[in-house]
Amino acid sequence: MNQPFYKVFDDIFPSTLTNTIEKTIFNNLSYQGIDLSPNWKINSNLSYPNSKDVGLDYLVWDKNSYSYDNTFFYLNPLYYFANKLDLVITQITFARMYLQFPSGQDNAEIHTDNNVENKGKVEPDPNIGILLYYINDSEGDTILYKNDRKTEIIKITPKKGRCVFFSNLIPHKAGVPKKSPRAVINYNFKYFNHTIE
């Protein structure tokens, strides 16, 4: 788990799951008659002050709290994925949905998630895996980088039901859609397994 890795997966989720999640996000933001829209927060990407990106954030899970509406519904892709790959999730540190609106201005910053302090330096936690689950087909590729933060490793185009699983040690950024909204669920979690490493 302490070595950088990534893998892209297509078509591992059942269509009932991918269709229900997409429909929930794009049809009135409701699920089983429950209005989800009050739980979405406007995100002007305040963590990246130079960004013109605007979207909606929905906090699914935070390691300090798990009392969000429909949390377990939105964790379905993570647990389905973990079951398929024989992963044992030991802690979910963060999970959010992000609905990003088209703008075409790609100035997101390259970053790592779940940084920790180690001997006075802030660096990515090597014990965290990241799963990005793409809710719909759109533009706005996710780009993974080498440690120099300049050399691209891979670009992943959002496709409904596609996911990418990668090490928290890999710097990355999200591209910006130009024509249609981009919806993704970002899961950060600790795990162990016998097949991925």
C-alpha positions, 0 to 999 in steps of 0.5 A, a space after each residue: 500500500 505504500 507504493 504508488 499505484 493506479 488502476 481504471 475500472 469500467 463496467 464493474 458496477 451493476 446498471 441498477 446502481 449506476 442508473 439510480 445514482 445518476 438519476 438521483 443526482 440529475 433528476 430533482 436531486 431526490 432519492 426515494 422521495 427525499 429531497 437532497 437539495 438542501 444538503 448540497 453546498 455551493 463550492 467556489 473551490 475556496 481551497 484553490 483561490 485562483 480557480 474559477 471553478 464553481 460547483 456543488 459539494 455534497 459531503 457524504 462522509 467525514 471521519 469525524 461524523 457520519 450523520 449525513 442524509 443518505 450516507 449509506 446509499 452513496 457509499 454503495 459504489 465504494 463497498 461494491 468496489 471493495 467487495 469485487 476486489 477483495 478489499 477490507 475497508 478499515 476506515 473511510 476518512 472522507 467521501 464527497 460528491 461533486 457536481 461541477 458545472 461547465 466553464 472550460 477554464 481549467 486552472 485547478 491545482 495539482 494536489 494530494 489528499 489526506 496530508 499528514 505532518 511527518 517530521 515537520 513536513 506535510 506530505 500525503 498519507 501513504 496508507 490512504 487509497 482514493 476511489 473516484 466514481 464517475 456518475 455520468 459521461 462528461 468532459 473534464 479528465 482526471 489527470 494523475 501526475 508523477 511526483 514532479 507534478 509536471 509529468 502526466 501519468 494518465 488522463 481518465 475521461 469521466 464515463 458513467 460507472 467508470 472508476 479509478 483507484 489510486 494511491 494517495 501518494 499520486 498527485 492529481 487534479 480534476 479537469 473542468 467540463 466544457 459542455 455538460 456537468 461533471 459528477 463524481 464521488 470521491 472516496 478516501 479510505 484506509 484498507 488492506 487486501 491480498 490482490 491489489 498491491 
